[in-house]
């Protein structure tokens, strides 16, 4: 009995002590002391075997809110082991994001598929598959981005870069003032807005100082945006009245957007934007480049998730329209934050779209009626398994800044500079290579593209069916050549367009086979021509003769290495001396004609008339022969010496 009483007493004392620890942890959690709350929950959880669902949620959320993915996953896993697919959407999202935060992507994808199948929402399944395909495609593509961590980063949080003329303004907890109060959420100093000079050559920031010092309070001032004339600023701050935080019914101090005028380095004429409320947060203001639209994030009622993106139209006199939720294409059950709008594209961060873990940066093209395209993940190196956010880019889309708490940084959050190469743009040129005589396909022909300087761009070979396809950069004037051993070389000039993936078809080539243009006579290669006729006692080139001589010109044009000699012959009728002189005149006349067509004279070794000295048969002087037999001796030969 005594042992039982003592054991019950010990149990009672332990339970009372454990409940005290839980009460302390819950209080820390409710007041956003997440670092301390996590420690307190761990101490309590060592004393119990079966903690409540809410306690599991709170300890996991404490770690999640301070970016400790591994410990968050440990407790979300216990929660999932109990609730399985009945886990609420928001907690399943945190569970998956924590899993991705430790780069367990395969398991995260598998669980997401099972979860979506269980829910039976085909629209969500299609959305998941679409974004996963885009990410998989990005992973296999060379990135356009090159990034670097900036020297200006401190050991605390530095983030939220924004363009301010030739300078950059940013948010930091570097605490260079005398205010040493720490923010309970992460035990870091409260945030202030800084301004820094920018090195245009390498993007580095330097000579930082407090921006508009008179705006500084002992609480947060962060994430600012400035109008194009640099005279008006919008920024995020705590809701404060008489230097004290205003608390809503849930004991939460929310954020608001303040608008003010910049006058001689000071902030004047400040006002709260009309859609602020003590009952919800409004922050992360970002103006479009023309200053006509103000994008922001808020957890105001009526949204799609924890934090949504909104926009208001800003009139010339500063009047604002009603906030417009950017809709389900952009907003998810999770958090959408840090909007930035440039050149018709909205950039923002989200942990609700399919990504690499925690917040990722996405882009979405704006279209009519405030609608946006399917958000596209920017991929590595902009995104990582940690929070990646606050992306801005210049008007030429060539450089910018973003923030991240990824590993190997200098502080809690760091600012990174990036340069962005222009997207690769290539077009296709395709066609077929055939024999000019037979029209049959020519395989293994070499097709080559050269730029206007004669530099090689691309090369390929024709298939068994004679077909080919070349990839050529957009906007290029190119010369395409087709060639093959023992064949002519043909070329065509054209210019590619400026649409990636466009194809120019039917750029076809007909090649002449050398063997089709040559006859072999007694071991000699001769260009194949029909008999060339001259008028009686003449050596002028007749129309018929020019047709045949053009065949010689064709061979010499298509085969630039060919060298020939010309031999002209007569039959035996007439005086020997007369025939010798006549044939020589005719040989030189044909030579002159070929040269007149642009063939270099050096490629014709000689042009000699041999009269009747080289008969092909027995029809010599005083031998009776038929006209056909004499005809065989009247000939012009174009003998190939080199090829």
Rosetta blueprint (number, residue, H / E / L):
1 X L
2 X H
3 X H
4 X H
5 X H
6 X H
7 X H
8 X H
9 X H
10 X H
11 X H
12 X H
13 X H
14 X H
15 X H
16 X H
17 X H
18 X H
19 X H
20 X H
21 X H
22 X H
23 X H
24 X H
25 X H
26 X H
27 X H
28 X H
29 X H
30 X H
31 X L
32 X L
33 X L
34 X H
35 X H
36 X H
37 X H
38 X H
39 X H
40 X H
41 X H
42 X H
43 X H
44 X H
45 X H
46 X L
47 X L
48 X L
49 X L
50 X L
51 X L
52 X L
53 X H
54 X H
55 X H
56 X H
57 X H
58 X H
59 X H
60 X H
61 X H
62 X H
63 X H
64 X H
65 X H
66 X L
67 X L
68 X L
69 X H
70 X H
71 X H
72 X H
73 X H
74 X H
75 X H
76 X H
77 X H
78 X H
79 X H
80 X H
81 X H
82 X H
83 X H
84 X H
85 X H
86 X H
87 X L
88 X L
89 X H
90 X H
91 X H
92 X H
93 X H
94 X H
95 X H
96 X H
97 X H
98 X H
99 X H
100 X H
101 X H
102 X L
103 X L
104 X L
105 X H
106 X H
107 X H
108 X H
109 X H
110 X H
111 X H
112 X H
113 X H
114 X H
115 X H
116 X H
117 X H
118 X H
119 X H
120 X L
121 X L
122 X H
123 X H
124 X H
125 X H
126 X H
127 X H
128 X H
129 X H
130 X H
131 X H
132 X H
133 X H
134 X H
135 X H
136 X H
137 X H
138 X H
139 X H
140 X L
141 X L
142 X L
143 X L
144 X L
145 X E
146 X E
147 X E
148 X E
149 X E
150 X L
151 X L
152 X L
153 X L
154 X L
155 X L
156 X L
157 X E
158 X E
159 X E
160 X E
161 X E
162 X E
163 X E
164 X E
165 X L
166 X L
167 X E
168 X E
169 X E
170 X E
171 X E
172 X E
173 X L
174 X L
175 X L
176 X L
177 X L
178 X L
179 X L
180 X L
181 X L
182 X E
183 X E
184 X L
185 X L
186 X L
187 X L
188 X E
189 X E
190 X L
191 X L
192 X E
193 X E
194 X E
195 X E
196 X E
197 X E
198 X E
199 X L
200 X L
201 X L
202 X L
203 X L
204 X L
205 X E
206 X E
207 X E
208 X E
209 X E
210 X E
211 X L
212 X L
213 X H
214 X H
215 X H
216 X L
217 X L
218 X L
219 X L
220 X L
221 X E
222 X E
223 X E
224 X E
225 X E
226 X E
227 X L
228 X L
229 X L
230 X L
231 X L
232 X E
233 X E
234 X E
235 X E
236 X E
237 X E
238 X E
239 X L
240 X E
241 X E
242 X L
243 X L
244 X E
245 X E
246 X L
247 X L
248 X L
249 X L
250 X L
251 X L
252 X L
253 X L
254 X L
255 X E
256 X E
257 X E
258 X E
259 X E
260 X E
261 X E
262 X E
263 X E
264 X L
265 X L
266 X E
267 X E
268 X E
269 X E
270 X E
271 X E
272 X E
273 X L
274 X L
275 X L
276 X L
277 X E
278 X L
279 X L
280 X E
281 X L
282 X E
283 X E
284 X E
285 X E
286 X E
287 X E
288 X L
289 X L
290 X L
291 X L
292 X L
293 X E
294 X E
295 X E
296 X E
297 X E
298 X E
299 X L
300 X L
301 X L
302 X L
303 X L
304 X L
305 X L
306 X L
307 X E
308 X E
309 X E
310 X E
311 X E
312 X E
313 X E
314 X E
315 X L
316 X L
317 X L
318 X L
319 X L
320 X E
321 X L
322 X L
323 X L
324 X E
325 X E
326 X L
327 X L
328 X L
329 X L
330 X L
331 X L
332 X L
333 X L
334 X L
335 X E
336 X E
337 X E
338 X E
339 X E
340 X E
341 X E
342 X E
343 X L
344 X L
345 X E
346 X E
347 X E
348 X E
349 X E
350 X E
351 X L
352 X L
353 X L
354 X L
355 X L
356 X L
357 X L
358 X L
359 X L
360 X E
361 X E
362 X E
363 X E
364 X E
365 X E
366 X E
367 X E
368 X H
369 X H
370 X H
371 X E
372 X E
373 X L
374 X L
375 X L
376 X E
377 X E
378 X L
379 X L
380 X L
381 X L
382 X L
383 X L
384 X L
385 X L
386 X L
387 X L
388 X E
389 X E
390 X E
391 X E
392 X E
393 X E
394 X L
395 X L
396 X L
397 X L
398 X L
399 X E
400 X E
401 X E
402 X E
403 X E
404 X E
405 X L
406 X L
407 X L
408 X L
409 X L
410 X L
411 X L
412 X L
413 X E
414 X E
415 X E
416 X E
417 X E
418 X E
419 X E
420 X E
421 X L
422 X L
423 X L
424 X L
425 X L
426 X E
427 X E
428 X E
429 X E
430 X E
431 X E
432 X E
433 X E
434 X E
435 X E
436 X L
437 X L
438 X L
439 X L
440 X L
441 X E
442 X L
443 X L
444 X L
445 X L
446 X E
447 X E
448 X E
449 X E
450 X E
451 X L
452 X L
453 X L
454 X L
455 X L
456 X E
457 X E
458 X E
459 X E
460 X E
461 X E
462 X L
463 X L
464 X L
465 X L
466 X L
467 X E
468 X E
469 X E
470 X E
471 X E
472 X E
473 X E
474 X L
475 X L
476 X L
477 X E
478 X E
479 X E
480 X E
481 X E
482 X E
483 X E
484 X L
485 X L
486 X L
487 X E
488 X L
489 X L
490 X E
491 X E
492 X E
493 X E
494 X E
495 X E
496 X L
497 X L
498 X L
499 X L
500 X L
501 X L
502 X L
503 X E
504 X E
505 X L
506 X L
507 X L
508 X L
509 X E
510 X E
511 X E
512 X L
513 X E
514 X H
515 X H
516 X H
517 X H
518 X E
519 X E
520 X E
521 X E
522 X L
523 X L
524 X E
525 X E
526 X E
527 X E
528 X L
529 X L
530 X L
531 X L
532 X L
533 X L
534 X L
535 X L
536 X L
537 X L
538 X L
539 X L
540 X L
541 X L
542 X L
543 X H
544 X H
545 X H
546 X H
547 X H
548 X H
549 X H
550 X H
551 X H
552 X H
553 X H
554 X H
555 X H
556 X H
557 X H
558 X H
559 X L
560 X L
561 X L
562 X L
563 X E
564 X E
565 X E
566 X E
567 X E
568 X E
569 X E
570 X L
571 X L
572 X L
573 X L
574 X L
575 X L
576 X H
577 X H
578 X H
579 X H
580 X H
581 X H
582 X H
583 X H
584 X H
585 X H
586 X H
587 X H
588 X H
589 X H
590 X H
591 X H
592 X H
593 X H
594 X H
595 X H
596 X H
597 X L
598 X L
599 X L
600 X L
601 X H
602 X H
603 X H
604 X E
605 X E
606 X E
607 X E
608 X E
609 X E
610 X L
611 X L
612 X L
613 X L
614 X L
615 X L
616 X L
617 X L
618 X L
619 X L
620 X L
621 X L
622 X L
623 X L
624 X L
625 X L
626 X L
627 X H
628 X H
629 X H
630 X H
631 X H
632 X L
633 X L
634 X L
635 X E
636 X E
637 X E
638 X E
639 X E
640 X E
641 X E
642 X E
643 X L
